[in-house]
Amino acid sequence: MDRLREMTAFVTVVETGGFSAAARRLGDSQSAISKSINSLEKRLGVLLLNRSTRSVTVTDQGRRYYARTKPLLEEIDEADGELVSSTGEVSGLVRIAAPSTFGRLHVVTLIPKLLELHPNITLDVCLSDSVRDLVDDGIDLAIRISPVRDPDSVVKRVAATTLVCVGARRYFDRYGTPAVPTDLAHHNCLIYGNMTEWPFKAQEGIVHVPVQGNLSSNSVETILAGVLAGVGIGMFNSASLVGELQHQNIVTVLDEFVKTSRDISLIWPRRRFVSTRVRVVTDFFATQLALRIDHS
């Protein structure tokens, strides 16, 4: 049986979650899809999919095989498309993941320009403060504001954003303003994610000061709402506070001690082949985010 057909059937089953859905997408019969998968597994000598009467799940070997075959099929489709298309315009789906607040402020606002430049590209944008698994979630491009330690991904730094410590005037009027980082031990610090230690610059270098408070969340929006309401003090990257730093009721504190920054990076799965559409979208955000952050 044709290897390309086998791989296409497998990738489609993984992406649609079942044989019947894959058959509908490919315009083939369910039995033909099943036959292709069986032939592929027999040829490889491994089980790629776990089947039950209720669901189809991908094995560890299947996930690895998907990560390798998906970009190969995309490259083949792209090569065919470049020959068939008279315009040479890139097309197809690109899945993007970005942090919620940063994505709303900086990524979403750039999308109309990207689609105007490349109208045949389709975007699927996920805004979430949780870190998505690129391969398991089928993410082509992720935008992150945090240290990235992933040997299976390619990381491109495009800009940097400084950290800033802020609170509402009413909070400081009531509880006082911290003069040095250690004063935070006596303040209600709102915790984003697992940031229970905040970095500050000291004579000996960067020191991490333990903080605690009565509100924690994996959402920047939740922490920011708490700060605006005068609940406590928050630590943010300045790129996620566009407009808020000009708010008359918001005050920055400990400015002389907050000297650290966070890289803004583009991340994509480490593959031998990267489709033209993903390269185009990556290059667009690399340029536009650098310009936007540097001038904000």
HUZIMO-V680448 format. One record per residue. N is the residue number from 1. RES is the residue in one small letter. PSI is psi in degrees with one decimal (NA if undefined). NEAR is the number of other C-alpha atoms within 12 Angstrom. Layout:
<<N | RES | PSI | NEAR> <N | RES | PSI | NEAR>>
This chain:
<<1 | m | 148.9 | 17> <2 | d | 125.8 | 14> <3 | r | -40.6 | 19> <4 | l | -40.3 | 21> <5 | r | -40.2 | 23> <6 | e | -48.4 | 29> <7 | m | -40.2 | 37> <8 | t | -42.1 | 33> <9 | a | -43.6 | 46> <10 | f | -49.8 | 44> <11 | v | -39.9 | 41> <12 | t | -38.4 | 32> <13 | v | -43.3 | 37> <14 | v | -44.3 | 39> <15 | e | -30.9 | 27> <16 | t | -17.1 | 22> <17 | g | 7.4 | 24> <18 | g | 165.9 | 30> <19 | f | -40.2 | 38> <20 | s | -41.0 | 24> <21 | a | -38.5 | 25> <22 | a | -39.9 | 29> <23 | a | -41.0 | 28> <24 | r | -42.2 | 20> <25 | r | -40.2 | 21> <26 | l | -8.2 | 21> <27 | g | 35.3 | 16> <28 | d | 175.5 | 21> <29 | s | 154.7 | 18> <30 | q | -36.7 | 21> <31 | s | -34.7 | 17> <32 | a | -39.2 | 23> <33 | i | -46.3 | 33> <34 | s | -40.4 | 30> <35 | k | -39.7 | 23> <36 | s | -43.2 | 31> <37 | i | -43.7 | 39> <38 | n | -42.6 | 27> <39 | s | -40.2 | 25> <40 | l | -46.4 | 29> <41 | e | -38.0 | 25> <42 | k | -40.9 | 15> <43 | r | -39.9 | 17> <44 | l | -24.7 | 17> <45 | g | 23.8 | 13> <46 | v | 158.2 | 21> <47 | l | 119.1 | 24> <48 | l | -30.4 | 32> <49 | l | 139.2 | 31> <50 | n | 122.8 | 25> <51 | r | 140.9 | 20> <52 | s | 175.5 | 11> <53 | t | -18.1 | 9> <54 | r | -25.4 | 10> <55 | s | 166.3 | 17> <56 | v | 124.5 | 24> <57 | t | 156.3 | 25> <58 | v | 133.4 | 29> <59 | t | 170.9 | 19> <60 | d | -42.4 | 17> <61 | q | -35.9 | 19> <62 | g | -39.6 | 31> <63 | r | -41.7 | 29> <64 | r | -39.9 | 23> <65 | y | -38.2 | 28> <66 | y | -44.2 | 33> <67 | a | -30.0 | 37> <68 | r | -38.1 | 24> <69 | t | -31.2 | 30> <70 | k | -52.0 | 36> <71 | p | -29.7 | 31> <72 | l | -44.9 | 23> <73 | l | -38.0 | 27> <74 | e | -39.5 | 32> <75 | e | -38.9 | 24> <76 | i | -46.3 | 21> <77 | d | -38.8 | 23> <78 | e | -41.4 | 26> <79 | a | -43.0 | 20> <80 | d | -43.8 | 16> <81 | g | -36.7 | 22> <82 | e | -31.8 | 19> <83 | l | -36.5 | 14> <84 | v | -38.9 | 13> <85 | s | 132.0 | 15> <86 | s | -20.1 | 10> <87 | t | -24.3 | 12> <88 | g | 12.1 | 17> <89 | e | 133.5 | 21> <90 | v | 147.7 | 32> <91 | s | 167.6 | 30> <92 | g | 177.4 | 26> <93 | l | 136.1 | 26> <94 | v | 122.5 | 33> <95 | r | 126.9 | 28> <96 | i | 137.9 | 35> <97 | a | 138.3 | 36> <98 | a | 155.3 | 36> <99 | p | 147.4 | 35> <100 | s | -58.7 | 27> <101 | t | -48.4 | 33> <102 | f | -41.0 | 35> <103 | g | -42.6 | 33> <104 | r | -39.7 | 25> <105 | l | -34.4 | 26> <106 | h | -34.4 | 29> <107 | v | -50.2 | 38> <108 | v | -37.2 | 27> <109 | t | -20.5 | 18> <110 | l | -14.9 | 24> <111 | i | -43.3 | 27> <112 | p | -40.1 | 16> <113 | k | -41.1 | 17> <114 | l | -45.0 | 27> <115 | l | -26.9 | 25> <116 | e | -39.0 | 12> <117 | l | -35.5 | 17> <118 | h | 77.0 | 26> <119 | p | -15.6 | 19> <120 | n | -1.5 | 20> <121 | i | 140.3 | 26> <122 | t | 129.8 | 22> <123 | l | 137.7 | 27> <124 | d | 106.8 | 21> <125 | v | 123.8 | 25> <126 | c | 118.2 | 30> <127 | l | 114.5 | 28> <128 | s | 141.5 | 23> <129 | d | -8.3 | 27> <130 | s | 147.6 | 24> <131 | v | 119.4 | 26> <132 | r | 144.5 | 26> <133 | d | 119.3 | 22> <134 | l | -45.5 | 29> <135 | v | -51.4 | 32> <136 | d | -34.9 | 23> <137 | d | 3.3 | 22> <138 | g | 33.2 | 29> <139 | i | 127.1 | 34> <140 | d | -34.3 | 43> <141 | l | 127.8 | 43> <142 | a | 145.3 | 46> <143 | i | 123.4 | 46> <144 | r | 149.2 | 39> <145 | i | 74.7 | 37> <146 | s | 161.1 | 31> <147 | p | 135.7 | 19> <148 | v | 118.0 | 23> <149 | r | 82.7 | 12> <150 | d | 101.4 | 17> <151 | p | -16.3 | 12> <152 | d | 7.1 | 19> <153 | s | 157.8 | 24> <154 | v | 131.2 | 24> <155 | v | 127.3 | 27> <156 | k | 112.6 | 28> <157 | r | 129.3 | 28> <158 | v | -21.2 | 28> <159 | a | 180.0 | 29> <160 | a | 152.3 | 30> <161 | t | 138.2 | 33> <162 | t | 154.2 | 29> <163 | l | 153.2 | 32> <164 | v | 140.3 | 33> <165 | c | 122.1 | 39> <166 | v | 160.3 | 41> <167 | g | 170.5 | 43> <168 | a | 148.6 | 32> <169 | r | -39.7 | 25> <170 | r | -31.7 | 21> <171 | y | -47.5 | 27> <172 | f | -33.0 | 25> <173 | d | -32.2 | 16> <174 | r | -38.9 | 15> <175 | y | -2.9 | 20> <176 | g | 163.6 | 20> <177 | t | 127.9 | 28> <178 | p | 134.5 | 28> <179 | a | -30.7 | 18> <180 | v | 158.1 | 21> <181 | p | -36.5 | 30> <182 | t | -18.0 | 23> <183 | d | -19.6 | 20> <184 | l | -19.3 | 35> <185 | a | -22.6 | 20> <186 | h | 13.8 | 20> <187 | h | 158.8 | 29> <188 | n | 102.9 | 34> <189 | c | 128.2 | 39> <190 | l | 127.5 | 42> <191 | i | 120.2 | 34> <192 | y | 127.0 | 33> <193 | g | -127.1 | 24> <194 | n | 25.0 | 16> <195 | m | 70.3 | 25> <196 | t | -0.9 | 24> <197 | e | 127.5 | 25> <198 | w | 135.9 | 37> <199 | p | 134.1 | 30> <200 | f | 155.6 | 31> <201 | k | 131.9 | 23> <202 | a | 176.3 | 19> <203 | q | -35.0 | 9> <204 | e | 2.5 | 8> <205 | g | -152.7 | 13> <206 | i | 127.6 | 18> <207 | v | 149.3 | 19> <208 | h | 117.8 | 21> <209 | v | 122.1 | 24> <210 | p | 137.9 | 24> <211 | v | 157.9 | 30> <212 | q | 160.1 | 25> <213 | g | -175.2 | 26> <214 | n | 10.5 | 18> <215 | l | 127.5 | 26> <216 | s | 152.5 | 30> <217 | s | 154.8 | 24> <218 | n | 10.4 | 22> <219 | s | 123.0 | 26> <220 | v | -37.5 | 35> <221 | e | -38.9 | 30> <222 | t | -44.9 | 24> <223 | i | -42.2 | 35> <224 | l | -40.0 | 38> <225 | a | -39.0 | 25> <226 | g | -40.5 | 31> <227 | v | -46.6 | 40> <228 | l | -31.0 | 28> <229 | a | -0.8 | 20> <230 | g | 18.4 | 28> <231 | v | -40.3 | 30> <232 | g | -165.4 | 41> <233 | i | 144.1 | 48> <234 | g | 154.4 | 50> <235 | m | 124.7 | 43> <236 | f | 163.5 | 42> <237 | n | 139.8 | 35> <238 | s | -25.9 | 36> <239 | a | -20.4 | 36> <240 | s | 7.7 | 34> <241 | l | 32.0 | 36> <242 | v | 121.7 | 23> <243 | g | -35.4 | 14> <244 | e | -32.6 | 26> <245 | l | -16.2 | 26> <246 | q | -0.9 | 13> <247 | h | 131.9 | 17> <248 | q | -19.3 | 14> <249 | n | 0.8 | 21> <250 | i | 134.1 | 31> <251 | v | 135.9 | 29> <252 | t | 145.9 | 32> <253 | v | 159.8 | 29> <254 | l | 32.2 | 29> <255 | d | -38.4 | 21> <256 | e | -12.6 | 18> <257 | f | -15.4 | 28> <258 | v | 91.2 | 32> <259 | k | 3.7 | 23> <260 | t | 164.3 | 27> <261 | s | 169.1 | 25> <262 | r | 135.2 | 26> <263 | d | 140.9 | 28> <264 | i | 117.4 | 37> <265 | s | 151.6 | 33> <266 | l | 134.2 | 41> <267 | i | 135.7 | 43> <268 | w | 156.1 | 40> <269 | p | 141.4 | 33> <270 | r | 105.7 | 22> <271 | r | 153.7 | 26> <272 | r | -39.4 | 18> <273 | f | 130.7 | 23> <274 | v | 125.1 | 29> <275 | s | 154.6 | 32> <276 | t | -39.5 | 29> <277 | r | -37.8 | 37> <278 | v | -40.1 | 37> <279 | r | -40.8 | 23> <280 | v | -46.0 | 25> <281 | v | -40.6 | 41> <282 | t | -46.4 | 33> <283 | d | -37.2 | 21> <284 | f | -50.8 | 26> <285 | f | -32.7 | 37> <286 | a | -43.5 | 29> <287 | t | -49.2 | 22> <288 | q | -37.4 | 24> <289 | l | -38.2 | 36> <290 | a | -45.1 | 26> <291 | l | -41.9 | 17> <292 | r | -45.1 | 25> <293 | i | -41.0 | 28> <294 | d | -26.4 | 17> <295 | h | 8.8 | 13> <296 | s | NA | 20>>
